[in-house]
Amino acid sequence: MYLRRFAWGLMVLLALAVAGYAIAISLFDGLRTPLVRQLFELRPWSAWAHFLGGAIAIAVGALQTHTALRNRWRGLHRWMGRVYVVAVAAGGLAALAMAPHASTGAVAAFGFGALAVCWLGSTTLAVIAIRQRRIADHRDWMLRSYALTLAAVTLRLYLPASQIAGISFLVAYPAIAWLCWVPNLLVAEWMLRTRHARTMLPGIA
């Protein structure tokens, strides 16, 4: 129980930190790295939509994962869910538009493009499920969706880690374009399988 609370608290802390960073670099040019500055110069509308949409999604989604808050404030949960979906739509479509122009070439472009497709797709399936009153399926797809949203966190962990390790940006970035989200999705699938297996055991469901 304590380990779960610690993990959730750490996730929320990192999510809010990255959300704050995304908002800050959207508003203040001086805080942008050369790569981010280039994005805003070449594709300003996509950059704004991606960073602000992603910031809102990662912050709102963090609160949506708290079971007690979700069960106690159902009306708020529904409205926050709508905000999350709109934010993902804005951030995901912008990411899809920017992906073909990713730095370091085709491997990074395909990695970020696949992330955008999976992010938009999992969120869409979550919306379809809740409209059909398939609550369990909705929760599963939302977990996958938020795992992909957290790619914004893992990306910003891997980039400085690769620099500290002395790995060239040209080598690290294409790999990080995949590593920032594929392991997240695998962890989400493991969590779902574990939860489903537990509910199938006698006396636990």
N, C-alpha and C positions, 0 to 999 in steps of 0.2 A: 504494500500500500504506500509506504513512505517513498520507495524507489519510484513508483509510478507518479506520485505527486512531484517529486524532484524532477523527473524527466519532463513532465508537462510544464512545470515552471521554467525550466531551462529553455524548452522550445518556445514558450511565449516570450521570454526575455530576448532570445535571438531574433524571433520574428518581429517584435516591436522595434528592435534596434535596426534591423534591415529596412523595415517600413519607414522609420524615421530618416534613415540615410537616403532612401529613394526619394522621399519628399524634399529633403534638403538639397540634393543635387539637381532636382527639377527646378527649384526656386532660385538657387544661388550658383551662378556660373563658375565662381571661383573655387567651388568645392569639387568640380568635375575633373575626373582624370582625362588625359588626352583622348582615350578611346571613347569615353562617354561624351566628351565635348564634340567629337567628330560626329557621333550619332545625332546630337541635337542640331548640329550645323547642316548635315546632309538630309536628315529625315526628321524635322522638328515635331510634326504632328504624331508620327509613330512613336518617337521617343517619349513625348509627353504622355501619350495614352498608355504606353507600356510601363513606364516607371510609376505613374500615379495610380493606374489600374492595379498594377502588381502590389503597390504599397497598401492600398485599401483591402485587397483580397487577402494579403498575408496577415494583416492586423485583425480584420473581422473574422477570418477563418480560424485564427488561434482561439478566440473566445467561443466559437461555435463547437469546438472539440471538447469543451468542458461539459460532461454529462449532467451534473447537478444544475448548472446554469441553463442548459438546454431544456431540461425537464421542468424547471420551476418557472421560467419565463418563456412560454411557448410562443406567445405573440411576438415578443422581441426576437426570438429565434427565427421566426418566419421572415420578419422584415430584414434582419441581418443576412439571412440567406439570400434574399432578393438582391441586396446590395452586393453580396459576394459574387453572385452570378453575373451581374452587370460589370463588376470590376474585372472578373476573369475574361468576359467577352472583350472588353476594351484592351486589356493587357495581352490576351492571347492573340487576337487578330493583329494587333500592332507587332507582336513578336513574329508572327507568321510573315508579315510584310517585310520585316527587317532581316529575317533569317538568311535569305539568299545572299545578303551583303555582309555576312559575318566575317570578322577578321580571321585571317590564316587559311581561308579557303573552304573547299567543299565539305570536308569532314566536319568542321564546326558548323557549317551552314545546315547540313543534314541533321546534325545533333540537335541544334536549337529548333529547327523546323519540326522535327519529330516530337520534341517536347511541347511545342505549341499545339500541334494536332492532338496529342494525347491529353493535354490540359483542357482544351476546348471540348474534346470528345467525352472525357470522363464527367465533366461538369454538365454537359448536355444530357447525358444518360442519367445523371442524378436528378435533373429537373424532370425528365420524362417519368422516372420511377415515382417521384413524389406526386406528380399529377395523376398517376394511376393508383395512388395509395399503396404502393409497394414500399413500405417504410424501411424494411430491412435492406432491400436493394438500394434504396436512396442513401442510407447510411454508408453502405459499402462503397458506392461510387463517390460519395463525398469524401471519404477517407482517401481514396485514390487521388481525387482531385487536389486535396490539400497537401498530400505527399508531393505532388508535382509543383504546387505553389511554393513549397519549401525549397525547391531548387534554387530560389533566390538566396536562401541562407547558405546552402551547401556550396554554391558557386563562389560566394564571398569567403568561405572557409578554405576552399581548395586553391584559389588564386594566390593569396599570400603564402599558403603552405608550400606551393610549388616554387615561389620566389625564394623563400627561406631555404628550400632544398637545393637551390641553384639550378633549377630546370628552366630552360629557355622558354619564353612566352610562346614562341612559334611551335614548340613541342607540346607544352602543357595545355594550351588553350583548346586545341581540337579534342584532346582527351577529356578535358573538363566539361566540354559541351555535352558529353554523354554521361560522365561520372556525376554531374550535378543533379541528375534526375533518375537515371536507371536504378541505382541502389535504393533511392527513396521509394520507388515504386515496388521494388522487390521486398523491402521491409513492410510496406503496407499490405502486400499480398500475404506475407508471413503472419502478420497480425490478424488478418481476416481469417486465414485458415485455422489459426490457433483458437480464435474466438468461436468459429463455427464448430470446431471439433469439441470444444468445451461444452457448448450448448447441447450437443448430441449425447453427452454422457448422462447416464441415469442419475437423477437427483440434483443435477446442476442447471439444467435448462430453466 
